Amino acid sequence: MPSHSLLAQFGQPIAKRYRLINASFEVHPHLDAIYDSLEDALTDAAAWLASHTSSAQAAIGVEVCTRSGEWRTLRQPAPLAA
């Protein structure tokens, strides 16, 4: 039988982690970092895109880490809205 404290841990909200992906649904080669918020990830992506004009790299998506450690697509790769 699981301990009460273990059950309490599952009831606690977990800190979400985000990462940016490219058009091929792979970790973005230039923005390979873990972000604490979706806003931080998209801000970093927008800043990077502002200094790089390659349309091949303009499609950026976002993945979120699940409780089990798996990555799930949160935002499909697409050009960022201005």
C-alpha positions as CSV (number, residue, x, y, z in Angstrom):
1,M,0.0,0.0,0.0
2,P,1.5,3.4,-1.0
3,S,2.4,5.8,1.7
4,H,0.1,8.8,2.3
5,S,3.0,11.2,1.5
6,L,3.4,9.5,-1.9
7,L,-0.3,10.0,-2.7
8,A,0.0,13.6,-1.6
9,Q,2.9,14.1,-4.1
10,F,0.7,13.0,-7.0
11,G,-1.9,15.5,-6.0
12,Q,0.6,18.3,-6.2
13,P,0.9,20.3,-9.4
14,I,4.1,19.7,-11.2
15,A,6.3,22.3,-12.8
16,K,5.9,22.0,-16.5
17,R,8.9,22.0,-18.8
18,Y,8.8,23.0,-22.5
19,R,11.1,22.6,-25.4
20,L,11.1,23.9,-29.0
21,I,10.9,21.6,-32.0
22,N,11.5,22.2,-35.7
23,A,9.3,21.4,-38.8
24,S,10.4,17.7,-38.6
25,F,9.1,17.4,-35.0
26,E,12.7,17.1,-33.7
27,V,14.3,19.2,-31.0
28,H,15.2,22.5,-32.6
29,P,18.9,22.5,-33.5
30,H,19.5,26.2,-32.5
31,L,17.0,26.5,-29.7
32,D,17.8,23.3,-27.8
33,A,16.9,24.3,-24.3
34,I,14.4,23.5,-21.6
35,Y,12.0,26.4,-20.7
36,D,10.0,26.9,-17.5
37,S,7.1,28.5,-19.3
38,L,5.5,28.4,-22.7
39,E,5.9,32.2,-22.9
40,D,9.7,32.0,-22.3
41,A,10.0,29.4,-25.0
42,L,8.0,31.4,-27.6
43,T,9.8,34.6,-26.6
44,D,13.2,33.0,-27.2
45,A,12.0,31.5,-30.5
46,A,10.7,34.9,-31.7
47,A,14.0,36.6,-30.7
48,W,16.0,34.0,-32.5
49,L,13.8,34.2,-35.6
50,A,14.2,38.0,-35.7
51,S,17.9,37.5,-36.3
52,H,17.6,34.6,-38.8
53,T,15.6,34.9,-41.9
54,S,15.7,31.3,-43.3
55,S,12.1,30.3,-44.0
56,A,13.2,26.6,-43.6
57,Q,13.7,27.4,-39.9
58,A,10.6,29.5,-39.4
59,A,8.3,26.6,-38.5
60,I,8.6,26.2,-34.7
61,G,6.6,24.0,-32.4
62,V,6.5,23.4,-28.7
63,E,6.5,20.2,-26.7
64,V,5.7,19.8,-23.0
65,C,7.1,17.2,-20.7
66,T,4.6,14.9,-19.1
67,R,4.6,13.6,-15.5
68,S,6.2,10.4,-16.8
69,G,9.0,12.2,-18.6
70,E,7.7,11.8,-22.1
71,W,7.5,14.7,-24.5
72,R,4.1,15.6,-26.1
73,T,3.4,18.1,-28.8
74,L,1.7,21.1,-27.4
75,R,1.9,23.3,-30.5
76,Q,2.4,22.0,-34.0
77,P,5.4,23.4,-35.9
78,A,4.2,26.6,-37.7
79,P,5.5,30.1,-38.3
80,L,5.2,32.2,-35.2
81,A,2.6,35.0,-35.4
82,A,4.0,38.5,-35.3
